[in-house]
């Protein structure tokens, strides 16, 4: 929608490309039309519809990943910048850009995190960990503010105790149904060495697709104590599929 329109009087002089003198009146500003607030049930339906469309239509994407990891018990830390490239259905590649910090953190925290993500895309059925009604029970908790906008808040409980599922809350944009935030704790440890994982992850829309932009997680381990990891995603360049065939993509 244009932000302004020319007044009805006057016009463009034929062949000149100039505005006639009678058009000196200041253009009238038009405020953007606010989207109506959705009922909680409609927001959830819109979210699941968007997630299903993303699964079908996202062919690939590239982004910049910045990972900051800390081991508070030993005062060690590291920061790793990488380029990420995903191609449906099972390709996820990382290209190192720059690392600073302790090598122990790089090899025992960040590299392991990246490997687990690659393994998940290559080997697992990502539909089994998607935030959908097939995997979770949703309970509406009201409205709140998140990322500067009104959101519907839902408590989520997994239907099964499966690696990759969590208990906590999700936040949906009250006007579009887009996923804004997920938070909680994982219900099953991915390995013997990990005791507990708590996280908050924020999302943003890029065109018709929704991607994670920030992740804060705190992990309790048996060997290295507590690990705090922050992941920032930026510079998303999504590519839509040119065919209508369904393709499996990373779960929202």
C-alpha positions as a Markdown table, in Angstrom:
| # | Residue | x | y | z |
|---|---|---|---|---|
| 1 | Unk | 0.0 | 0.0 | 0.0 |
| 2 | Unk | 1.4 | 3.5 | -0.9 |
| 3 | Unk | 2.1 | 5.8 | 1.9 |
| 4 | Unk | 0.7 | 8.8 | 0.1 |
| 5 | Unk | -1.6 | 9.6 | -2.8 |
| 6 | Unk | -1.7 | 12.6 | -5.1 |
| 7 | Unk | -4.7 | 14.9 | -4.7 |
| 8 | Unk | -7.5 | 14.6 | -7.2 |
| 9 | Unk | -7.0 | 18.1 | -8.7 |
| 10 | Unk | -4.4 | 18.9 | -11.3 |
| 11 | Unk | -2.3 | 16.2 | -13.0 |
| 12 | Unk | 0.8 | 15.6 | -15.1 |
| 13 | Unk | 1.5 | 18.0 | -18.1 |
| 14 | Unk | 1.2 | 16.0 | -21.3 |
| 15 | Unk | 4.6 | 14.9 | -22.5 |
| 16 | Unk | 6.6 | 16.9 | -19.9 |
| 17 | Unk | 6.8 | 14.6 | -17.0 |
| 18 | Unk | 6.2 | 17.6 | -14.8 |
| 19 | Unk | 3.4 | 18.2 | -12.2 |
| 20 | Unk | 1.0 | 21.0 | -13.1 |
| 21 | Unk | 1.0 | 24.1 | -10.8 |
| 22 | Unk | -2.4 | 23.1 | -9.4 |
| 23 | Unk | -0.7 | 20.1 | -7.8 |
| 24 | Unk | 1.3 | 22.1 | -5.3 |
| 25 | Unk | -0.9 | 20.9 | -2.4 |
| 26 | Unk | 1.0 | 18.6 | -0.1 |
| 27 | Unk | 0.3 | 14.9 | -0.6 |
| 28 | Unk | -2.2 | 13.4 | 1.9 |
| 29 | Unk | -0.5 | 10.8 | 4.1 |
| 30 | Unk | -2.4 | 7.5 | 4.6 |
| 31 | Unk | -1.7 | 5.5 | 7.7 |
| 32 | Unk | -1.0 | 1.7 | 7.1 |
| 33 | Unk | -4.0 | -0.4 | 7.8 |
| 34 | Unk | -3.6 | -2.4 | 11.0 |
| 35 | Unk | -4.2 | -6.1 | 10.8 |
| 36 | Unk | -7.1 | -7.3 | 12.9 |
| 37 | Unk | -6.3 | -9.3 | 16.0 |
| 38 | Unk | -6.9 | -13.0 | 15.6 |
| 39 | Unk | -8.7 | -15.2 | 18.1 |
| 40 | Unk | -6.3 | -17.7 | 19.7 |
| 41 | Unk | -7.7 | -20.6 | 17.7 |
| 42 | Unk | -7.3 | -18.8 | 14.4 |
| 43 | Unk | -3.7 | -17.7 | 15.3 |
| 44 | Unk | -2.8 | -21.4 | 15.9 |
| 45 | Unk | -4.4 | -22.5 | 12.6 |
| 46 | Unk | -2.5 | -19.7 | 10.8 |
| 47 | Unk | 0.7 | -20.8 | 12.4 |
| 48 | Unk | 0.3 | -24.5 | 11.5 |
| 49 | Unk | -0.7 | -23.5 | 7.9 |
| 50 | Unk | 2.4 | -21.3 | 7.6 |
| 51 | Unk | 4.6 | -24.1 | 8.9 |
| 52 | Unk | 3.2 | -26.6 | 6.4 |
| 53 | Unk | 3.7 | -24.2 | 3.5 |
| 54 | Unk | 7.3 | -23.6 | 4.6 |
| 55 | Unk | 7.9 | -27.3 | 4.6 |
| 56 | Unk | 6.6 | -27.5 | 1.0 |
| 57 | Unk | 8.0 | -24.3 | -0.4 |
| 58 | Unk | 11.5 | -23.7 | 1.1 |
| 59 | Unk | 14.1 | -25.1 | -1.3 |
| 60 | Unk | 17.2 | -23.6 | 0.4 |
| 61 | Unk | 18.6 | -20.7 | 2.4 |
| 62 | Unk | 21.9 | -19.2 | 3.4 |
| 63 | Unk | 22.6 | -17.2 | 6.5 |
| 64 | Unk | 25.3 | -16.0 | 8.8 |
| 65 | Unk | 25.6 | -17.8 | 12.2 |
| 66 | Unk | 27.4 | -16.3 | 15.2 |
| 67 | Unk | 27.9 | -18.6 | 18.2 |
| 68 | Unk | 29.1 | -17.4 | 21.6 |
| 69 | Unk | 29.8 | -20.1 | 24.2 |
| 70 | Unk | 30.9 | -19.8 | 27.8 |
| 71 | Unk | 31.9 | -22.3 | 30.5 |
| 72 | Unk | 31.2 | -20.3 | 33.7 |
| 73 | Unk | 32.9 | -22.8 | 36.0 |
| 74 | Unk | 36.2 | -22.5 | 34.2 |
| 75 | Unk | 35.9 | -19.0 | 32.8 |
| 76 | Unk | 36.5 | -20.2 | 29.3 |
| 77 | Unk | 34.7 | -18.8 | 26.2 |
| 78 | Unk | 34.7 | -18.7 | 22.5 |
| 79 | Unk | 33.0 | -17.0 | 19.6 |
| 80 | Unk | 32.6 | -18.6 | 16.1 |
| 81 | Unk | 31.3 | -16.9 | 13.0 |
| 82 | Unk | 30.2 | -19.2 | 10.1 |
| 83 | Unk | 28.2 | -19.1 | 6.9 |
| 84 | Unk | 25.3 | -21.6 | 6.9 |
| 85 | Unk | 23.7 | -23.2 | 3.8 |
| 86 | Unk | 20.7 | -25.4 | 3.8 |
| 87 | Unk | 19.3 | -27.2 | 0.8 |
| 88 | Unk | 16.1 | -29.4 | 1.0 |
| 89 | Unk | 15.7 | -32.0 | 2.1 |
| 90 | Unk | 18.9 | -33.1 | 3.9 |
| 91 | Unk | 21.8 | -30.9 | 3.2 |
| 92 | Unk | 23.3 | -28.5 | 5.9 |
| 93 | Unk | 26.8 | -27.1 | 5.5 |
| 94 | Unk | 28.8 | -24.7 | 7.5 |
| 95 | Unk | 31.8 | -22.6 | 6.3 |
| 96 | Unk | 34.1 | -21.2 | 9.0 |
| 97 | Unk | 34.6 | -17.4 | 8.8 |
| 98 | Unk | 36.3 | -16.5 | 12.1 |
| 99 | Unk | 37.0 | -17.9 | 15.6 |
| 100 | Unk | 38.3 | -16.3 | 18.7 |
| 101 | Unk | 38.7 | -17.8 | 22.2 |
| 102 | Unk | 39.6 | -21.1 | 23.8 |
| 103 | Unk | 40.2 | -24.1 | 21.6 |
| 104 | Unk | 38.6 | -26.3 | 24.3 |
| 105 | Unk | 35.3 | -24.4 | 23.9 |
| 106 | Unk | 35.5 | -24.6 | 20.1 |
| 107 | Unk | 36.0 | -28.4 | 20.0 |
| 108 | Unk | 34.0 | -29.5 | 23.0 |
| 109 | Unk | 31.0 | -27.1 | 22.8 |
| 110 | Unk | 30.6 | -25.3 | 19.5 |
| 111 | Unk | 31.8 | -28.0 | 17.1 |
| 112 | Unk | 29.7 | -30.6 | 18.9 |
| 113 | Unk | 26.6 | -28.3 | 18.6 |
| 114 | Unk | 27.1 | -27.9 | 14.9 |
| 115 | Unk | 27.6 | -31.6 | 14.3 |
| 116 | Unk | 24.5 | -32.4 | 16.2 |
| 117 | Unk | 22.5 | -30.0 | 14.0 |
| 118 | Unk | 24.0 | -31.5 | 10.8 |
| 119 | Unk | 23.2 | -35.0 | 12.0 |
| 120 | Unk | 19.6 | -34.0 | 12.8 |
| 121 | Unk | 19.0 | -32.7 | 9.3 |
| 122 | Unk | 20.8 | -35.6 | 7.6 |
| 123 | Unk | 19.5 | -38.5 | 9.6 |
| 124 | Unk | 16.3 | -37.6 | 11.6 |
| 125 | Unk | 12.7 | -37.2 | 10.5 |
| 126 | Unk | 12.4 | -33.5 | 11.4 |
| 127 | Unk | 8.6 | -33.8 | 11.4 |
| 128 | Unk | 8.8 | -35.7 | 14.6 |
| 129 | Unk | 10.3 | -32.6 | 16.4 |
| 130 | Unk | 8.2 | -29.9 | 14.7 |
| 131 | Unk | 6.1 | -27.7 | 17.0 |
| 132 | Unk | 2.8 | -29.0 | 15.7 |
| 133 | Unk | -0.4 | -30.6 | 17.1 |
| 134 | Unk | 0.9 | -34.0 | 16.0 |
| 135 | Unk | 3.7 | -33.7 | 18.6 |
| 136 | Unk | 2.3 | -31.4 | 21.2 |
| 137 | Unk | -0.7 | -30.5 | 23.3 |
| 138 | Unk | -1.4 | -26.8 | 23.4 |
| 139 | Unk | -3.1 | -24.9 | 26.2 |
| 140 | Unk | -3.9 | -21.2 | 25.8 |
| 141 | Unk | -2.5 | -18.9 | 28.5 |
| 142 | Unk | -3.5 | -15.4 | 27.3 |
| 143 | Unk | -1.8 | -12.5 | 25.6 |
| 144 | Unk | 1.5 | -10.8 | 26.2 |
| 145 | Unk | 4.1 | -8.5 | 24.6 |
| 146 | Unk | 7.1 | -9.9 | 22.8 |
| 147 | Unk | 9.5 | -8.4 | 20.3 |
| 148 | Unk | 7.5 | -5.2 | 20.4 |
| 149 | Unk | 4.1 | -6.7 | 19.5 |
| 150 | Unk | 1.1 | -8.4 | 20.8 |
| 151 | Unk | 1.3 | -12.2 | 21.0 |
| 152 | Unk | -0.8 | -15.2 | 22.0 |
| 153 | Unk | 0.8 | -17.4 | 24.6 |
| 154 | Unk | 0.4 | -21.2 | 24.6 |
| 155 | Unk | 1.7 | -23.8 | 27.1 |
| 156 | Unk | 3.1 | -26.8 | 25.2 |
| 157 | Unk | 3.5 | -30.4 | 26.4 |
| 158 | Unk | 4.9 | -33.1 | 24.2 |
| 159 | Unk | 2.8 | -36.1 | 23.5 |
| 160 | Unk | 5.8 | -38.3 | 23.8 |
| 161 | Unk | 9.1 | -38.1 | 25.7 |
| 162 | Unk | 11.3 | -37.9 | 22.6 |
| 163 | Unk | 14.7 | -36.3 | 22.0 |
| 164 | Unk | 14.2 | -32.9 | 20.4 |
| 165 | Unk | 10.9 | -32.1 | 22.1 |
| 166 | Unk | 10.4 | -29.6 | 24.9 |
| 167 | Unk | 7.9 | -28.5 | 27.5 |
| 168 | Unk | 7.3 | -24.8 | 27.9 |
| 169 | Unk | 5.6 | -22.1 | 26.0 |
| 170 | Unk | 5.3 | -20.7 | 22.4 |
| 171 | Unk | 4.4 | -17.2 | 21.4 |
| 172 | Unk | 2.4 | -16.5 | 18.2 |
| 173 | Unk | 1.9 | -13.0 | 16.6 |
| 174 | Unk | -1.7 | -12.1 | 17.4 |
| 175 | Unk | -2.2 | -10.5 | 14.0 |
| 176 | Unk | -0.5 | -13.0 | 11.7 |
| 177 | Unk | 0.0 | -16.3 | 13.5 |
| 178 | Unk | 3.7 | -16.2 | 12.9 |
| 179 | Unk | 5.9 | -17.9 | 15.4 |
| 180 | Unk | 7.7 | -15.3 | 17.6 |
| 181 | Unk | 9.3 | -17.3 | 20.4 |
| 182 | Unk | 9.7 | -20.7 | 21.9 |
| 183 | Unk | 11.0 | -21.3 | 25.4 |
| 184 | Unk | 11.3 | -24.2 | 27.9 |
| 185 | Unk | 13.4 | -27.2 | 28.7 |
| 186 | Unk | 14.1 | -30.4 | 26.7 |
| 187 | Unk | 12.1 | -33.4 | 27.9 |
| 188 | Unk | 14.8 | -35.9 | 27.1 |
| 189 | Unk | 18.6 | -35.6 | 27.1 |
| 190 | Unk | 20.3 | -36.1 | 23.8 |
| 191 | Unk | 23.2 | -38.0 | 25.5 |
| 192 | Unk | 24.4 | -39.3 | 28.9 |
| 193 | Unk | 26.7 | -36.4 | 29.3 |
| 194 | Unk | 23.9 | -33.8 | 29.2 |
| 195 | Unk | 21.7 | -33.5 | 32.2 |
| 196 | Unk | 19.4 | -30.6 | 31.4 |
| 197 | Unk | 18.9 | -28.0 | 28.6 |
| 198 | Unk | 16.9 | -24.8 | 29.0 |
| 199 | Unk | 16.4 | -22.3 | 26.2 |
| 200 | Unk | 14.7 | -19.3 | 24.8 |
| 201 | Unk | 14.6 | -18.9 | 21.0 |
| 202 | Unk | 13.3 | -15.9 | 19.0 |
| 203 | Unk | 12.0 | -16.0 | 15.4 |
| 204 | Unk | 11.4 | -13.5 | 12.6 |
| 205 | Unk | 9.7 | -13.5 | 9.3 |
| 206 | Unk | 11.7 | -13.2 | 6.0 |
| 207 | Unk | 9.1 | -12.9 | 3.3 |
| 208 | Unk | 6.8 | -15.8 | 3.6 |
| 209 | Unk | 9.3 | -17.9 | 5.7 |
| 210 | Unk | 10.0 | -17.9 | 9.4 |
| 211 | Unk | 13.5 | -18.5 | 10.7 |
| 212 | Unk | 15.2 | -18.5 | 14.2 |
| 213 | Unk | 17.2 | -15.3 | 14.8 |
| 214 | Unk | 18.4 | -15.7 | 18.5 |
| 215 | Unk | 18.9 | -18.6 | 20.7 |
| 216 | Unk | 19.9 | -18.5 | 24.4 |
| 217 | Unk | 20.5 | -21.8 | 26.1 |
| 218 | Unk | 21.9 | -23.1 | 29.3 |
| 219 | Unk | 23.1 | -26.6 | 29.5 |
| 220 | Unk | 24.0 | -28.7 | 32.6 |
| 221 | Unk | 26.6 | -31.4 | 31.8 |
| 222 | Unk | 28.3 | -34.2 | 33.7 |
| 223 | Unk | 31.9 | -33.4 | 32.5 |
| 224 | Unk | 32.4 | -29.7 | 32.0 |
| 225 | Unk | 29.7 | -28.3 | 34.3 |
| 226 | Unk | 27.4 | -25.5 | 33.0 |
| 227 | Unk | 27.6 | -24.2 | 29.4 |
| 228 | Unk | 25.9 | -21.1 | 28.2 |
| 229 | Unk | 25.4 | -20.7 | 24.5 |
| 230 | Unk | 24.0 | -17.8 | 22.5 |
| 231 | Unk | 23.4 | -18.2 | 18.7 |
| 232 | Unk | 22.6 | -15.3 | 16.5 |
| 233 | Unk | 21.3 | -15.8 | 12.9 |
| 234 | Unk | 21.3 | -13.0 | 10.3 |
| 235 | Unk | 21.5 | -12.2 | 6.6 |
| 236 | Unk | 18.9 | -14.8 | 5.6 |
| 237 | Unk | 18.6 | -15.5 | 1.9 |
| 238 | Unk | 15.7 | -17.9 | 1.4 |
| 239 | Unk | 15.0 | -19.5 | -2.0 |
| 240 | Unk | 11.5 | -20.8 | -2.7 |
| 241 | Unk | 10.9 | -24.0 | -4.5 |
| 242 | Unk | 10.0 | -23.7 | -8.2 |
| 243 | Unk | 8.0 | -27.0 | -8.0 |
| 244 | Unk | 5.0 | -27.8 | -6.0 |
| 245 | Unk | 6.3 | -31.1 | -4.6 |
| 246 | Unk | 6.4 | -31.3 | -0.8 |
| 247 | Unk | 9.9 | -31.2 | 0.6 |
| 248 | Unk | 11.1 | -31.9 | 4.2 |
| 249 | Unk | 12.7 | -28.8 | 5.8 |
| 250 | Unk | 14.0 | -28.0 | 9.2 |
| 251 | Unk | 11.2 | -27.8 | 11.7 |
| 252 | Unk | 10.2 | -24.4 | 13.0 |
